[in-house]
């Protein structure tokens, strides 16, 4: 299979117009796909229906040849691997990472769609960091082992996750996590366990998604058979953020509230970098949210908290003022501002 026909595009315009669907550090960046499919059989996943029953992989040598082209002809400085399971074949992945090291391109890279935690160990994490990986998103999904195994059929061992997160941090990479809320047949207690687990493992950032049954998956069939969904309600865009599932345990309104509170609680109020690890990382994360959503009072407030913790009093006061612009009734921001201005 030939490489993508990039010569048919004005790549300068392509790079200028590109938008990452996750974090990015260097420009220009571009996407790569080194394999199709995934060997796992998660009940919520439609990959098997789309790509077939097995994962098809390009050789490490073929992948590195494309990377050579991207760097030498187009000046690419960052790669986003869009594979569904980049590291399922450890030997192949290690050859790719060692090849990147040997080339000394100083490329940055990450895997925006997440990485399979069961494939990661100290050896592969070390090679990832040495070859330019700066952010690892772990596809964890739930904080309850029974939900993961019996409902999701996903090969994740929760006991392994805290150690992985610590090692990722030690190697200088960001540790991020993906979580699903509102899986059919989980309980409200299971959902709380997921939020508690996400909070406790000290991630740099946690992403919470509403369970979305995709047509022709095991999850879809379960929801239809148990009358948890009406198939006509499915929306391929909105359903990842707004539930269509109704069970005896929860409804869409409940899940929307839980998701919103989880985002504030884990990523802001109990942000691991704000409370313990790296205040500059916390500031960077909060600034990114504020830039995209300036009307979020909580994002402005916790940016102020981070600045205050760092000793940047004028920047903290500005953030508290922005909090009050977004929400004039925000009592904590008002109190902080009064204290900073000597009016308390």
Phi, psi and omega per residue, in radians:
X1 nan 2.199 -3.117
X2 -1.226 2.865 3.057
X3 -1.199 2.774 3.070
X4 -0.923 2.517 -3.037
X5 -1.409 1.131 -3.106
X6 -1.134 -0.429 -3.132
X7 -1.151 -0.248 3.110
X8 -1.466 -0.128 -3.126
X9 -1.900 2.747 2.863
X10 -1.457 1.689 -2.979
X11 -1.166 -0.461 3.083
X12 -1.109 -0.746 3.089
X13 -1.185 -0.660 -3.137
X14 -1.085 -0.812 3.124
X15 -1.128 -0.708 -3.098
X16 -1.137 -0.560 -3.084
X17 -1.589 -0.167 -3.012
X18 -1.226 2.645 -3.137
X19 -2.389 2.153 3.138
X20 -1.306 2.479 3.066
X21 -1.663 0.283 2.999
X22 -2.615 -2.682 3.133
X23 -1.342 2.766 3.011
X24 -2.694 2.712 -3.058
X25 -2.176 -0.658 -3.021
X26 -2.118 2.640 3.081
X27 -2.179 2.562 -0.063
X28 -1.374 2.621 3.046
X29 -2.070 2.765 3.093
X30 -2.631 2.892 -3.122
X31 -1.650 2.679 3.015
X32 -2.426 2.578 3.035
X33 -2.177 2.031 -3.090
X34 -1.828 -0.116 3.123
X35 -2.750 2.824 3.083
X36 -2.192 2.320 3.096
X37 1.570 -3.060 -3.073
X38 -2.702 2.466 -3.132
X39 -1.307 -0.228 -3.121
X40 -1.358 2.871 -3.097
X41 -2.258 0.917 -3.140
X42 -1.108 2.454 -3.012
X43 -1.236 -0.328 -3.121
X44 -1.622 -0.096 -2.948
X45 -1.696 2.427 3.137
X46 -1.784 0.135 -3.069
X47 -1.062 -0.708 -3.127
X48 -1.049 -0.692 3.108
X49 -1.173 -0.574 -3.043
X50 -1.488 -0.863 -3.028
X51 -1.730 -0.224 -3.059
X52 1.848 -3.108 -2.959
X53 -1.430 -0.161 -3.099
X54 -2.303 2.851 3.095
X55 -1.580 2.312 3.105
X56 -1.905 2.225 -3.000
X57 -2.109 2.442 2.937
X58 -1.363 2.633 3.124
X59 -1.196 2.711 3.101
X60 -1.026 -0.660 -3.121
X61 -1.139 -0.674 3.119
X62 -1.188 -0.700 3.105
X63 -1.104 -0.800 -3.119
X64 -1.150 -0.580 3.095
X65 -1.119 -0.682 3.091
X66 -1.182 -0.673 3.100
X67 -1.093 -0.717 3.072
X68 -0.975 -0.791 3.140
X69 -1.094 -0.772 -3.113
X70 -1.096 -0.699 -3.122
X71 -1.313 -0.852 -2.986
X72 -1.354 -0.593 -3.113
X73 -1.655 -0.639 -3.004
X74 -1.968 -0.060 3.079
X75 1.209 0.456 -3.123
X76 -1.122 2.417 -3.113
X77 -2.093 -0.140 3.104
X78 -2.585 2.473 -3.140
X79 -2.078 2.438 3.002
X80 -2.035 1.868 3.133
X81 -1.373 2.059 -3.070
X82 -1.704 0.379 3.098
X83 -1.123 2.663 3.050
X84 -1.385 -0.437 3.090
X85 -2.723 1.443 -3.029
X86 -1.094 -0.593 -2.963
X87 -1.914 0.322 -3.119
X88 -1.121 -0.575 3.019
X89 -1.768 1.732 -3.025
X90 -1.071 -0.751 -3.094
X91 -1.057 -0.794 3.125
X92 -1.114 -0.794 3.141
X93 -1.046 -0.744 -3.134
X94 -1.129 -0.627 3.100
X95 -1.138 -0.681 3.096
X96 -1.123 -0.828 -3.077
X97 -1.165 -0.714 3.097
X98 -1.126 -0.660 3.105
X99 -1.096 -0.673 3.088
X100 -1.139 -0.725 3.100
X101 -1.040 -0.848 -3.058
X102 -1.104 -0.556 -3.117
X103 -1.308 -0.376 3.101
X104 0.945 0.728 3.119
X105 -1.353 -0.259 -3.045
X106 1.023 0.702 3.092
X107 -1.394 2.511 2.940
X108 -1.719 2.600 3.090
X109 -2.719 2.745 3.007
X110 -2.669 3.124 3.140
X111 -2.174 1.610 -2.981
X112 -1.010 -0.593 -3.060
X113 -1.438 -0.005 3.073
X114 1.773 2.808 -3.126
X115 -2.143 2.588 -3.133
X116 -1.339 2.003 -3.067
X117 -1.044 -0.585 -3.068
X118 -1.170 -0.296 -3.118
X119 -1.570 -0.134 -2.985
X120 -1.750 2.410 3.028
X121 -2.538 -3.128 -3.095
X122 -0.983 -0.768 -3.061
X123 -1.083 -0.829 -3.089
X124 -1.282 -0.590 3.084
X125 -1.125 -0.690 3.107
X126 -1.096 -0.726 3.133
X127 -1.212 -0.636 3.090
X128 -1.053 -0.860 -3.121
X129 -1.094 -0.757 -3.100
X130 -1.165 -0.440 -3.091
X131 -1.652 0.046 3.030
X132 2.016 -0.011 3.100
X133 -1.191 2.330 -3.117
X134 -2.138 -0.119 -3.120
X135 -2.605 2.260 3.130
X136 -2.086 2.045 3.091
X137 -1.757 1.987 -3.103
X138 -1.582 2.215 3.102
X139 -1.457 1.505 -3.042
X140 -1.578 -0.848 3.005
X141 1.413 -0.832 -3.084
X142 -2.511 2.743 3.049
X143 -1.739 0.181 3.140
X144 -2.122 2.104 -3.054
X145 -1.103 -0.610 -3.134
X146 -1.190 -0.681 3.077
X147 -1.075 -0.759 -3.121
X148 -1.089 -0.807 -3.056
X149 -1.430 -0.849 -3.006
X150 -1.460 -0.638 -3.106
X151 -1.634 -0.754 -3.077
X152 -1.614 -0.371 -3.084
X153 0.979 0.759 -3.071
X154 -1.909 2.330 -3.094
X155 -1.422 1.122 3.106
X156 -2.025 2.279 3.055
X157 -1.844 1.903 -3.063
X158 -1.075 -0.476 3.137
X159 -1.137 -0.407 -3.111
X160 -1.438 -0.380 -2.956
X161 -1.156 -0.841 -3.127
X162 -0.989 -0.696 3.105
X163 -1.139 -0.686 3.085
X164 -1.078 -0.792 -3.136
X165 -1.055 -0.788 3.124
X166 -1.066 -0.753 -3.117
X167 -1.177 -0.682 3.087
X168 -1.037 -0.777 3.095
X169 -1.085 -0.798 -3.117
X170 -1.030 -0.566 -3.127
X171 -1.491 0.047 3.053
X172 1.490 0.220 3.104
X173 -1.756 2.665 3.031
X174 -1.266 2.467 3.076
X175 -1.917 2.020 -3.139
X176 -2.127 2.796 -3.102
X177 -2.477 2.516 3.092
X178 -1.859 2.379 -3.121
X179 -2.399 2.529 3.128
X180 -1.958 2.244 3.110
X181 -1.940 2.396 3.068
X182 1.515 0.653 3.111
X183 -1.269 2.407 -3.111
X184 -1.011 2.293 3.129
X185 1.402 0.053 2.927
X186 -1.495 2.810 -3.087
X187 -1.749 2.970 3.041
X188 -1.060 -0.617 3.102
X189 -1.117 -0.713 3.077
X190 -1.044 -0.716 3.130
X191 -1.115 -0.738 3.095
X192 -1.110 -0.639 3.106
X193 -1.093 -0.656 3.116
X194 -1.112 -0.806 3.129
X195 -1.123 -0.738 3.121
X196 -1.097 -0.721 -3.141
X197 -1.123 -0.784 3.133
X198 -1.048 -0.701 3.137
X199 -1.173 -0.665 -2.977
X200 -1.371 -0.359 -3.035
X201 -1.602 0.032 2.984
X202 1.078 0.922 3.049
X203 -1.291 2.736 2.960
X204 -1.214 -0.607 3.096
X205 -2.773 2.517 3.097
X206 -2.089 2.397 3.120
X207 -1.953 2.172 -3.123
X208 -1.931 2.161 -3.135
X209 -2.037 2.532 3.030
X210 -1.382 2.319 3.133
X211 -0.966 2.233 -3.097
X212 -2.205 1.935 -3.141
X213 -1.306 2.050 3.118
X214 -1.549 2.430 -3.115
X215 -0.929 2.436 3.064
X216 1.279 0.211 3.016
X217 -1.662 2.906 3.071
X218 -1.053 -0.711 3.138
X219 -1.071 -0.732 3.124
X220 -1.071 -0.823 -3.103
X221 -1.112 -0.681 3.086
X222 -1.045 -0.817 -3.104
X223 -1.128 -0.677 3.134
X224 -1.203 -0.817 -3.102
X225 -1.079 -0.652 -3.105
X226 -1.631 0.090 3.115
X227 1.044 0.633 3.060
X228 -1.408 -0.384 3.131
X229 -2.360 2.818 2.889
X230 -1.878 2.063 -3.053
X231 -0.910 -0.566 -3.111
X232 -1.203 -0.254 3.134
X233 -1.429 -0.192 -3.067
X234 -1.167 2.303 3.090
X235 -2.231 2.029 -3.042
X236 -1.124 -0.245 3.125
X237 -1.751 -0.965 -2.998
X238 -1.375 -0.381 -2.998
X239 -1.199 -0.245 3.080
X240 -1.366 -0.231 -3.136
X241 -2.113 -0.256 3.134
X242 -2.304 2.042 -3.045
X243 -1.183 2.573 2.949
X244 -2.019 0.103 -3.080
X245 -1.590 2.317 3.013
X246 -2.216 2.081 3.121
X247 -2.178 3.023 3.063
X248 -1.052 -0.317 -3.080
X249 -1.626 -0.582 -3.026
X250 -2.724 2.842 3.070
X251 -2.314 3.018 -3.087
X252 -1.007 -0.638 -3.120
X253 -1.136 -0.738 3.104
X254 -1.076 -0.801 -3.102
X255 -1.128 -0.674 3.118
X256 -1.053 -0.739 3.124
X257 -1.174 -0.728 3.137
X258 -1.117 -0.744 -3.136
X259 -1.098 -0.791 -3.127
X260 -1.087 -0.775 -3.140
X261 -1.164 -0.655 3.132
X262 -1.096 -0.736 3.131
X263 -1.058 -0.823 -3.133
X264 -1.168 -0.777 -3.042
X265 -1.166 -0.825 -3.037
X266 -1.427 -0.788 -3.011
X267 -1.537 -0.322 -3.093
X268 -2.091 -1.188 -3.059
X269 -1.019 -0.737 -3.121
X270 -2.006 0.535 3.122
X271 -0.962 2.196 -3.039
X272 -1.099 -0.602 3.133
X273 -1.310 -0.601 3.081
X274 -1.164 -0.727 -3.017
X275 -1.513 -0.455 -2.938
X276 -2.517 -0.815 -2.820
X277 -1.649 -1.138 -2.935
X278 -2.538 1.745 -3.044
X279 -1.125 -0.562 3.119
X280 -1.153 -0.633 3.070
X281 -1.141 -0.695 3.107
X282 -1.072 -0.794 3.130
X283 -1.059 -0.773 3.129
X284 -1.043 -0.779 -3.136
X285 -1.125 -0.806 -3.105
X286 -1.167 -0.691 3.107
X287 -1.071 -0.671 3.125
X288 -1.098 -0.735 3.122
X289 -1.167 -0.778 -3.126
X290 -1.086 -0.670 3.130
X291 -1.094 -0.631 -3.127
X292 -1.482 -0.596 -3.052
X293 -2.333 1.247 -3.074
X294 -1.098 -0.283 -3.129
X295 -1.496 -0.031 3.117
X296 -1.367 1.852 -3.112
X297 -1.092 -0.680 -3.084
X298 -1.162 -0.610 3.123
X299 -1.167 -0.747 3.084
X300 -1.113 -0.725 -3.108
X301 -1.105 -0.828 -3.090
X302 -1.306 -0.402 2.946
X303 -1.115 -0.720 3.050
X304 -1.061 -0.736 3.119
X305 -1.067 -0.708 -3.139
X306 -1.174 -0.771 3.095
X307 -1.066 -0.715 -3.131
X308 -1.114 -0.721 3.126
X309 -1.120 -0.573 3.131
X310 -1.402 -0.231 -3.115
X311 1.645 0.155 3.131
X312 -1.561 1.380 -2.970
X313 -1.176 -0.702 -3.120
X314 -1.181 -0.685 3.099
X315 -1.211 -0.612 3.077
X316 -1.099 -0.801 3.141
X317 -1.061 -0.714 3.113
X318 -1.068 -0.714 3.137
X319 -1.173 -0.661 3.095
X320 -1.170 -0.641 3.070
X321 -1.114 -0.707 3.105
X322 -1.147 -0.577 3.060
X323 -1.062 -0.788 -3.110
X324 -1.244 -0.483 3.027
X325 -1.139 -0.714 3.135
X326 -1.298 -0.574 -3.101
X327 -2.593 1.584 -3.101
X328 -1.000 -0.346 -3.120
X329 -1.627 0.190 -3.098
X330 -1.273 1.749 -2.995
X331 -1.142 -0.708 -3.098
X332 -1.144 -0.724 3.127
X333 -1.130 -0.704 3.122
X334 -1.087 -0.750 -3.137
X335 -1.126 -0.795 3.129
X336 -1.042 -0.762 -3.094
X337 -1.134 -0.726 3.098
X338 -1.081 -0.710 3.117
X339 -1.135 -0.709 -3.136
X340 -1.204 -0.582 -3.108
X341 -1.608 0.087 3.069
X342 1.281 0.425 -3.109
X343 -1.826 0.043 -3.087
X344 -1.320 nan nan
